[in-house]
């Protein structure tokens, strides 16, 4: 990985170092000396909008180039809003856009432009971007070796027998994905793997924490669960966006047909070759292309032949393109369906984790409600006991008045007052408790 970083980083030439040193040491036209340590050429370069891109061709060769935005727009025939999706300074949701000559991919850390001949990525030292480049190189080189091996086998089979060669070619030449689909497949694989790994890490962290929270409800555990739930919601949105994007592509045949860049390129080259051959036929037939031809002197047979050839070629091209588009839509649909299953499994995993968190919250709420009910019951008993004690206060207040009766002169009067008051308080307290249980305000 470190060797790839050193190889992908653009080298700093000595001439640029000398120019930068002279630019820093040389005063400006106004006579002011620039501030020391300020990269004047770097500021000028950033003002021009140059950015470093990693180019990977169909053979797996990488190249680092610096291109501005307008050159990239002309190179890939893309509008400015599509390039804005690849800007690392902005945060955009995951998007896969099929254009006339390119596919714009923005899947998590993988932000690239895929054409029929190359893949262009913003030069970054992110490990996921470097892994994508390495994996793309390995896949392309492996596919190239397989194609060479198949060509050698086909040549050997031709030398043996022609009949066996026909049967072998018809049975062992599977349709391989074109270059843009292989690059898109690796981008989908990298995004799905990255999201699935984050979901797995979140699961490993969540389940022990939730089990700890059910056993011990504390402010620290509740704060940790709150942060965990925030991360879960953010990750679920990202996974849901990738899933919706793949599902939207699978539902729209037109978008999938636009993404087959190799077929469109072949059709364009074929139409150009047909036009050139037609012009050559007309020139060989004695007709001048540059000079206008008089309708009186032009033979009707040649004009009729030219018209029939153009109609036949257009019908053949349209029939071939429709068959190829239908077949390629099926190939791309199967490719998207495979990764749709993967991202849907990740989404189900996050949904299960969210349901477990919701169940844990419900369990905690039940526990808190139970404790709250116990406190209410205790408060009810305490209020009843306070009412019974207040009866003693009323009796003591009555007998504490300043008047004389014969009952005060009896020796056992105080004891009988206490006994009768206690029995009355106990009866009243028992009646309240029985009433609470009868109305199911307290557990039996």
Secondary structure, 3 states (H helix, E strand, C coil): CHHHHHHHCCCCCHHHHHHHHHHHHCCCCCCCCCCCCCCHHHHHHHHHCCEEEEEEECCCCEEEEEECHHHHHHHHCCCHHHHHCCCCCCCCCCEEEECCCCEEEEECCEEEEECCCEEEEECCCCHHHHHHHHHHHHHHHHHHHHHHHHHHHHHHHHHHCHHHHHHHHHHHCCCCCCHHHHHHHHHHHHHHHHHHHHHHHHHHHHHHHHHHHHHCCCHHHHHHHHHHHHHHHHHHHHHHHHHHHHHHHHHCHHHHHHCCHHHHHHHHHHHHHHHHHHHHHHHHCCCCCCCCCCCCCCCHHHHHHHHHHHHHHHHHHHHHHHHHHHHHHHHHHHHHHHHHHHHHHHHHHHHHHHHHHHHHHHHHHHHHHHHHHHHHHHHHHHHHHHHHHHHHHHHHHHHCCCCCCHHHHCCCHHHHHHHHHHHHHHHHHHHHHHHHHHCCCCCC
